[in-house]
């Protein structure tokens, strides 16, 4: 993980790869997963059971969505006994929000090929 500091910036920014960015955006493109991320962020931390209580879907479906969000790096999980507690990786979310405009506005538009 490479972090860089721009002149005048006190905050560290993680160098997010295009692959990581795309994976995160795909993960939150699903309305249920986006809402899960919102619920967890609002609560600060939720157990898997708490997440399940907030959604009208089966436990396997909850686990599937949480796994996708975890694999994208958007969630972190800690285990306490038999319980798993999930929270949002706010640093990664902040990095994604910071890097997206840079990636979309940094280059000049390419001409479309006609064919």
ChimeraX commands (.cxc) that place a marker at each C-alpha (Angstrom):
marker #1 position 0.00,0.00,0.00 radius 0.5
marker #1 position 1.60,3.21,-1.15 radius 0.5
marker #1 position 0.56,6.49,0.42 radius 0.5
marker #1 position 1.53,9.87,-0.92 radius 0.5
marker #1 position 1.21,13.41,0.36 radius 0.5
marker #1 position 0.67,16.31,-2.03 radius 0.5
marker #1 position 2.13,19.70,-1.23 radius 0.5
marker #1 position -0.17,21.48,1.18 radius 0.5
marker #1 position -2.04,18.31,2.11 radius 0.5
marker #1 position -1.77,17.11,5.66 radius 0.5
marker #1 position -3.96,14.09,5.02 radius 0.5
marker #1 position -2.45,10.92,3.60 radius 0.5
marker #1 position -4.03,9.51,0.50 radius 0.5
marker #1 position -3.74,5.87,-0.50 radius 0.5
marker #1 position -2.78,5.16,-4.09 radius 0.5
marker #1 position -5.86,3.22,-5.19 radius 0.5
marker #1 position -5.43,1.11,-8.32 radius 0.5
marker #1 position -7.99,1.18,-11.12 radius 0.5
marker #1 position -8.76,-2.45,-10.31 radius 0.5
marker #1 position -9.53,-1.63,-6.64 radius 0.5
marker #1 position -11.62,1.36,-7.68 radius 0.5
marker #1 position -13.67,-0.65,-10.16 radius 0.5
marker #1 position -14.17,-3.50,-7.69 radius 0.5
marker #1 position -15.45,-1.10,-5.03 radius 0.5
marker #1 position -17.75,0.70,-7.46 radius 0.5
marker #1 position -19.18,-2.62,-8.69 radius 0.5
marker #1 position -19.75,-3.72,-5.10 radius 0.5
marker #1 position -21.75,-0.63,-4.21 radius 0.5
marker #1 position -23.60,-0.50,-7.53 radius 0.5
marker #1 position -26.03,-3.07,-6.14 radius 0.5
marker #1 position -28.81,-1.21,-4.23 radius 0.5
marker #1 position -28.92,-3.76,-1.40 radius 0.5
marker #1 position -25.17,-3.65,-0.86 radius 0.5
marker #1 position -25.18,0.15,-1.00 radius 0.5
marker #1 position -27.90,0.25,1.64 radius 0.5
marker #1 position -25.97,-2.27,3.76 radius 0.5
marker #1 position -22.91,-0.04,3.59 radius 0.5
marker #1 position -25.07,2.92,4.61 radius 0.5
marker #1 position -26.62,1.04,7.55 radius 0.5
marker #1 position -23.25,-0.18,8.82 radius 0.5
marker #1 position -21.68,3.27,8.42 radius 0.5
marker #1 position -24.55,4.92,10.29 radius 0.5
marker #1 position -24.34,2.42,13.15 radius 0.5
marker #1 position -20.54,2.48,13.28 radius 0.5
marker #1 position -20.39,-1.29,13.67 radius 0.5
marker #1 position -22.93,-4.09,13.30 radius 0.5
marker #1 position -22.88,-7.82,13.91 radius 0.5
marker #1 position -23.90,-10.01,10.99 radius 0.5
marker #1 position -27.15,-10.73,12.84 radius 0.5
marker #1 position -27.81,-7.00,13.24 radius 0.5
marker #1 position -27.32,-6.52,9.51 radius 0.5
marker #1 position -29.70,-9.41,8.80 radius 0.5
marker #1 position -32.35,-7.86,11.08 radius 0.5
marker #1 position -32.37,-4.72,8.94 radius 0.5
marker #1 position -33.01,-6.50,5.63 radius 0.5
marker #1 position -35.79,-8.73,4.40 radius 0.5
marker #1 position -33.51,-11.29,2.75 radius 0.5
marker #1 position -32.17,-14.68,3.83 radius 0.5
marker #1 position -29.05,-15.07,5.98 radius 0.5
marker #1 position -27.11,-16.67,3.08 radius 0.5
marker #1 position -27.97,-13.65,0.92 radius 0.5
marker #1 position -26.79,-11.28,3.67 radius 0.5
marker #1 position -23.53,-13.24,3.93 radius 0.5
marker #1 position -23.08,-13.15,0.16 radius 0.5
marker #1 position -23.51,-9.37,0.02 radius 0.5
marker #1 position -21.22,-8.82,3.02 radius 0.5
marker #1 position -18.55,-11.01,1.40 radius 0.5
marker #1 position -18.62,-8.92,-1.78 radius 0.5
marker #1 position -18.28,-5.72,0.24 radius 0.5
marker #1 position -15.46,-7.28,2.29 radius 0.5
marker #1 position -13.64,-8.53,-0.81 radius 0.5
marker #1 position -13.85,-5.02,-2.26 radius 0.5
marker #1 position -12.20,-3.73,0.91 radius 0.5
marker #1 position -15.15,-1.54,1.86 radius 0.5
marker #1 position -15.80,-3.41,5.10 radius 0.5
marker #1 position -13.56,-4.65,7.87 radius 0.5
marker #1 position -14.54,-7.35,10.29 radius 0.5
marker #1 position -13.48,-8.21,13.80 radius 0.5
marker #1 position -14.35,-11.37,15.66 radius 0.5
marker #1 position -15.29,-11.50,19.30 radius 0.5
marker #1 position -16.04,-15.03,20.41 radius 0.5
marker #1 position -18.55,-16.44,17.98 radius 0.5
marker #1 position -19.70,-13.04,16.78 radius 0.5
marker #1 position -18.41,-11.12,13.79 radius 0.5
marker #1 position -18.66,-7.34,13.87 radius 0.5
marker #1 position -18.50,-5.37,10.66 radius 0.5
marker #1 position -17.60,-1.73,10.11 radius 0.5
marker #1 position -16.90,0.47,7.10 radius 0.5
marker #1 position -13.28,1.08,6.13 radius 0.5
marker #1 position -13.75,4.84,6.16 radius 0.5
marker #1 position -10.17,5.49,5.09 radius 0.5
marker #1 position -10.66,3.48,1.90 radius 0.5
marker #1 position -14.00,5.15,1.21 radius 0.5
marker #1 position -12.34,8.56,1.61 radius 0.5
marker #1 position -9.53,7.50,-0.73 radius 0.5
marker #1 position -12.05,6.29,-3.33 radius 0.5
marker #1 position -13.98,9.55,-3.14 radius 0.5
marker #1 position -10.75,11.52,-3.53 radius 0.5
marker #1 position -9.31,9.51,-6.41 radius 0.5
marker #1 position -12.42,9.19,-8.61 radius 0.5
marker #1 position -12.54,12.81,-9.82 radius 0.5
marker #1 position -8.79,12.75,-10.41 radius 0.5
marker #1 position -9.08,9.60,-12.53 radius 0.5
marker #1 position -11.99,10.93,-14.54 radius 0.5
marker #1 position -10.68,14.45,-15.03 radius 0.5
marker #1 position -6.93,13.94,-15.25 radius 0.5
marker #1 position -6.65,12.92,-18.88 radius 0.5
marker #1 position -7.78,14.59,-22.06 radius 0.5
marker #1 position -10.74,12.97,-23.78 radius 0.5
marker #1 position -9.88,10.49,-26.48 radius 0.5
marker #1 position -11.46,10.76,-29.90 radius 0.5
marker #1 position -13.95,8.05,-30.64 radius 0.5
marker #1 position -13.08,5.64,-33.37 radius 0.5
marker #1 position -15.55,5.39,-36.16 radius 0.5
marker #1 position -15.99,2.07,-37.63 radius 0.5
marker link #1:1,2 radius 0.2
marker link #1:2,3 radius 0.2
marker link #1:3,4 radius 0.2
marker link #1:4,5 radius 0.2
marker link #1:5,6 radius 0.2
marker link #1:6,7 radius 0.2
marker link #1:7,8 radius 0.2
marker link #1:8,9 radius 0.2
marker link #1:9,10 radius 0.2
marker link #1:10,11 radius 0.2
marker link #1:11,12 radius 0.2
marker link #1:12,13 radius 0.2
marker link #1:13,14 radius 0.2
marker link #1:14,15 radius 0.2
marker link #1:15,16 radius 0.2
marker link #1:16,17 radius 0.2
marker link #1:17,18 radius 0.2
marker link #1:18,19 radius 0.2
marker link #1:19,20 radius 0.2
marker link #1:20,21 radius 0.2
marker link #1:21,22 radius 0.2
marker link #1:22,23 radius 0.2
marker link #1:23,24 radius 0.2
marker link #1:24,25 radius 0.2
marker link #1:25,26 radius 0.2
marker link #1:26,27 radius 0.2
marker link #1:27,28 radius 0.2
marker link #1:28,29 radius 0.2
marker link #1:29,30 radius 0.2
marker link #1:30,31 radius 0.2
marker link #1:31,32 radius 0.2
marker link #1:32,33 radius 0.2
marker link #1:33,34 radius 0.2
marker link #1:34,35 radius 0.2
marker link #1:35,36 radius 0.2
marker link #1:36,37 radius 0.2
marker link #1:37,38 radius 0.2
marker link #1:38,39 radius 0.2
marker link #1:39,40 radius 0.2
marker link #1:40,41 radius 0.2
marker link #1:41,42 radius 0.2
marker link #1:42,43 radius 0.2
marker link #1:43,44 radius 0.2
marker link #1:44,45 radius 0.2
marker link #1:45,46 radius 0.2
marker link #1:46,47 radius 0.2
marker link #1:47,48 radius 0.2
marker link #1:48,49 radius 0.2
marker link #1:49,50 radius 0.2
marker link #1:50,51 radius 0.2
marker link #1:51,52 radius 0.2
marker link #1:52,53 radius 0.2
marker link #1:53,54 radius 0.2
marker link #1:54,55 radius 0.2
marker link #1:55,56 radius 0.2
marker link #1:56,57 radius 0.2
marker link #1:57,58 radius 0.2
marker link #1:58,59 radius 0.2
marker link #1:59,60 radius 0.2
marker link #1:60,61 radius 0.2
marker link #1:61,62 radius 0.2
marker link #1:62,63 radius 0.2
marker link #1:63,64 radius 0.2
marker link #1:64,65 radius 0.2
marker link #1:65,66 radius 0.2
marker link #1:66,67 radius 0.2
marker link #1:67,68 radius 0.2
marker link #1:68,69 radius 0.2
marker link #1:69,70 radius 0.2
marker link #1:70,71 radius 0.2
marker link #1:71,72 radius 0.2
marker link #1:72,73 radius 0.2
marker link #1:73,74 radius 0.2
marker link #1:74,75 radius 0.2
marker link #1:75,76 radius 0.2
marker link #1:76,77 radius 0.2
marker link #1:77,78 radius 0.2
marker link #1:78,79 radius 0.2
marker link #1:79,80 radius 0.2
marker link #1:80,81 radius 0.2
marker link #1:81,82 radius 0.2
marker link #1:82,83 radius 0.2
marker link #1:83,84 radius 0.2
marker link #1:84,85 radius 0.2
marker link #1:85,86 radius 0.2
marker link #1:86,87 radius 0.2
marker link #1:87,88 radius 0.2
marker link #1:88,89 radius 0.2
marker link #1:89,90 radius 0.2
marker link #1:90,91 radius 0.2
marker link #1:91,92 radius 0.2
marker link #1:92,93 radius 0.2
marker link #1:93,94 radius 0.2
marker link #1:94,95 radius 0.2
marker link #1:95,96 radius 0.2
marker link #1:96,97 radius 0.2
marker link #1:97,98 radius 0.2
marker link #1:98,99 radius 0.2
marker link #1:99,100 radius 0.2
marker link #1:100,101 radius 0.2
marker link #1:101,102 radius 0.2
marker link #1:102,103 radius 0.2
marker link #1:103,104 radius 0.2
marker link #1:104,105 radius 0.2
marker link #1:105,106 radius 0.2
marker link #1:106,107 radius 0.2
marker link #1:107,108 radius 0.2
marker link #1:108,109 radius 0.2
marker link #1:109,110 radius 0.2
marker link #1:110,111 radius 0.2
marker link #1:111,112 radius 0.2
marker link #1:112,113 radius 0.2
marker link #1:113,114 radius 0.2
marker link #1:114,115 radius 0.2
view
